[in-house]
Structures are given as C-alpha cells and as structure tokens.
Amino acid sequence: MMADIREDMAHTVLSVRYEILKHMRRTRLLIALSLAIVLPVLFYIIPRVANVSFASTADGFMSNILGFGSFLIIISAALFAGDAVSGEFESKTALLTLSTPQRRTSIFIGKYLAAMLAVFTIVTLYYLVGVFEVIGIYGVSKVPIVTMRSYLLALLYATAVLSLTYFFSSIIKGTMASTLLSFFGLIMILPIVSSLMMVAKVEPWFIVTYSAGLITNVFLQPGFGGGGGGGGGGPPDAFTSYSPQFTTGVEVMAAYAIVFFIIAIVLSVRRDAE
Amino acid sequence: MTGYAIETKGLTKRYKGGILALKDLDLQIGHGTCVGFLGPNGAGKTTTIKVLTNLIAPTSGEAYINGVDVVRDPKEALRQVDSLVEVPGMPDYLSPHEMLSYFGKVRGMSTDAIHARITEVLATVKLSDWEHKKIGSFSTGMTRRLAIAKALLHDPDILIMDEPVIGLDPKGMRDIRDIIKGKVKDGKTIFLSSHLLGEVAETCTEVILLERGQVVGKGTVAELTSKALARSIDVTFRHPLADADLARVRGIDLVKGVDPLGDRVRLAFDGSPDSGAAILSQLVSMGLGVTSFTPQAATLEDVYVSVMGDERGVN
C-alpha cells in the first residue's frame, strides 16, 4: 500500500516536471512572464513620460497596479490550464500517456499542479515588480503591510480560476473552445452577470470574479472588508454597487478552487480516449 | 487468475449515439503467441485494443491481462504490457531521448537502464541519429518508428499493436516485421491488428477475424487456409494472349478478375470446384491453347474474403 502511494506520488511529480518543461519550451510562459513585468512597469513609465505625479500614497500606487492583477491571473490560467486536459485528447498524446501503468489521477493532478506553479510564478513576479517600484518611488518603509494579504488573496483567486479553467478543459473537446470559454467566461461573462445582478440590487457574492475585488480592497483605508450593500445615498433607483466581504469572498474562492478541481479530476479520469 | 495472456469475457462497448462497437466479445490469447486481429473498418478491432489498454471503458464485460482486470486495476494490468494504438500524437517539444526517458521513469526503470535501452531501441528502429532532435521536426514515418521504440522500451512480455506499419515505407514495414518476428522468437506475446493480410500471414501464427464487434473466425493460419477455398487459378497458354483474347477471358461470367503475370494469367473466381471446372471448360472451348490450369493455395486474403464477404484487406 505504501509502495503504491509512493509510486503514485512519483508519477504525479513526473507529470508536473514534464508539464512544466512543456510550458517552458512553448512561448506561453514567456508571454505571461512578459506581461507580469511590463504591466506594472507601465504604471511607472507612463506618469514619468506624461510628467504627472504618482499616487499620493504607496497603497494607492499598489492598488492601481493590482487592479489589473485579476486580468493577468485569468490570462495565465487560460494559457496554462485552458487546454491541459482537452489538449491531451485532441492531440491524441493521451493514446501514449493513458495506456501506461500509472493512475490517471496522477497524470491529471500533475498537470493541474504544474499549471498552478506557473500561474503562482506569474503572480509572484507581478507583485515583486510592484513592490520594487514602491520601494523605488516611496521608500522601503512605505511598502504597504497589507501587500502580503493581497498577495495571498491573489494566489487563492488564482487557484479558484485555475480550477474553473481546468473544469472547462475537462468537459470540452477542443482546445480552442476550452481556452476561449475560460478566458471570455472569466473576463466578460461572469463580470457581466455580476453587474446585472447589482443592477437588480442583488449582491453577486457567489461569483468568483466578484470575490477578486478583495485583492485590491485590502488597500482601502479604513474599514476594509465592510462589504455588502451600500452605495452612497441618492434616489432609490440609483445603481447600487457592492463590495465583497472578506470572509465570504475567501470562502467562495476556496469553494470554487476545491469543488471545480474535484469535478475536473473526476471527469478527466473517466473520459474515453476515443 | 487465468492461463491466458489476454482474455475478454462478454466484452461490450456501446458508444454515445448508440453505436455498438463490441458485442459480447470473448477472446483468449495464449502466452508466447502472435495473434493477428483482422476485420474490416469499423469491426471493433481498435475498440478492443483501447479497452485492453485502458484508453476507453467497456459498457459491460471484462478484460484481463495476465489475469488482472484491466478496468478495476489498470495500473497492475498494464505493467507487463506496452502498446501502439492508432496514430498517437507526439510531444513535439521533446526529443526522443526525453520522451523515452519519461516512459522509462513511469515504468520505474533506473536511469542507467533507461539510457541503455534508449540507445538500443532507437538503433532498432533506425532513429539513433535523431535521439536529441525535437520530435516536432519528424516525418510521419519517423514518429511511427518512435512510437514503436516506446512500445519496445521496457521489453514488455505482451505487445499490443494497432496497425503498427501504418505510415511506413516498404523497408520500414520489413524492419518492423523483423522486429515482431524477433519478439515472437523471444517468447513474447504479440496481439496485433492490421489490414495488411500478407504481413499478418507472415508474422502471426494465429488469426482472429472480427466483424461488427463479434468473432467470426479464429484459428491458426494453416487451419484457416486449409479450410478456405482457393480463389485464384494460374493458367498458362501455348502462346501469350493478345489483348482481344484477354478481353474474351474477362467476359467469362464466373471470372471475377484477370491478372496477366508474364508467362501466365491469374484468374480470380469464387473458389468453388464447380466454378473452376466451368471456367476450364470455357477456356478450352475458346481454343486459346490452355497448357496448364493450376488452382492456387488459399491465402489469408481468401480466408478473409470468404468470411467477410465483399470486404477486402489492403493487400
């Protein structure tokens, strides 16, 4: 039994290694790494070129940069997990890998972990560039303490997005379709649904892209995480904006991460290599 | 545990859309045999192989390799098996060395053993010069050879191969045939499906004929060909036949095909002795100067055609 578990873990590690090698040899990792560096650097360069001042506080500066963090996470997830499962079957490499004496769970968990490693690297690099810019502009002592909390929330959001993307990859046959559904689903469809719900004065607390707001909300001072309901005053039919509550947002992201991961693995394992 | 290398019991597979690919298929493949798996397109050969290699799940029934249930414990069942199924995709970002290293590690081979076997199998399939080149630059034939190298890497006791020579040139086909013959001599079990009846006749000792998901014939090649009717006759004439005479021969009702072969003409017919006699009688009455009339021994193709009807193999 122990030998069996050790063997399964070895197979999972092997799957991670070769999947990481695939990402490194294709241009996707280069694209994502470039975005992780260029995007925050633009927030430094543009004000310089336009001869305008930076945000008055380091918190404001970081909040501005990290406003695009969720987009980078979605792009990275689509790049590394969008075709992780569908690609194996579409390209028929599954005919080689699945007919070996290893559990399918080892293969597919390995692919998921490799995608997670890649996305976490992108997110980490994005935050590091932002922090270095804060140090350069405002000084070391001005680096917001809540940056670490924002970073951890970003990693949690990345895991949730990855699980959802992996789920799409496990149910959709074509790689293009699964990647595009993941991308547009998270960039456009879910945010639109959130907005429509808010117009109907319903808080979209269960939509994962709504929870992504926590990543930048940590920089709000004070009363971070005050969340739900409220917009300002005004006439009763004024648009009501909502803000995710910390606990609820974390729970929603964790739920997406776990539930969609489990469903994706179950479906991947049961899929026929026709 | 059973004494068979490969066994299926009541194997059934119904695909989405209701297509019944396999229907209560019972197979028994003994250890150390080379069995050819023949059948027309859509007969269920690849489906059977995919169930045996854990690529698809059966709708019902059981499949065993070395007595281990493939569906319940595929990891154990596939330990002593390697396979080549359809035309698999290749990881184009890897070199053959890297790809084969992956499969060696999956099988728990040591690093030294992996390196040694990679050198051996790539030499066997004539890809030594390409060991460290990216697979993405390979031709179809080269990727096929690499897939065969992967199947041979850990020297499995059981080889399951689906159309192994597809995409290879004649020399490549001969090389693979020699490899398979070598494995048979080593006492390995080979289960291979093919449309190339000549290849199967030359490499396999036993044949299973499949049609519409069910076995319609099985036995050794010798048994099956001895029972089958010979479907061709070689006829020699006093003088080579002119085109007009060939056309007259083609016009004989019972003659299905006429194939001039230099000093003789090969006639295809339904194989029945009465038809043979009738054709001889008509040739003589045409005054063509028949000097010999020799029915050919039944070939595997004759067996195939007599069992399958109008479906024919590629050869």
Interface residues (C-beta under 8 A of the other chain):
Chain A: E7 A10 H11 L14 Y18 L21 K22 R25 R26 S91 K92 T93 A94 L95 L96 L98 S99 T100 P101 Q102 R103 R270 D272 A273 E274
Chain B: Y15 K50 T53 N54 L55 I56 A57 P74 K75 E76 A77 L78 R79 S83 V85 E86 V87 P88 G89 M90 P91 Y93 L94 E98 Y102 F103 K105 V106 R107 G108 A147 K150
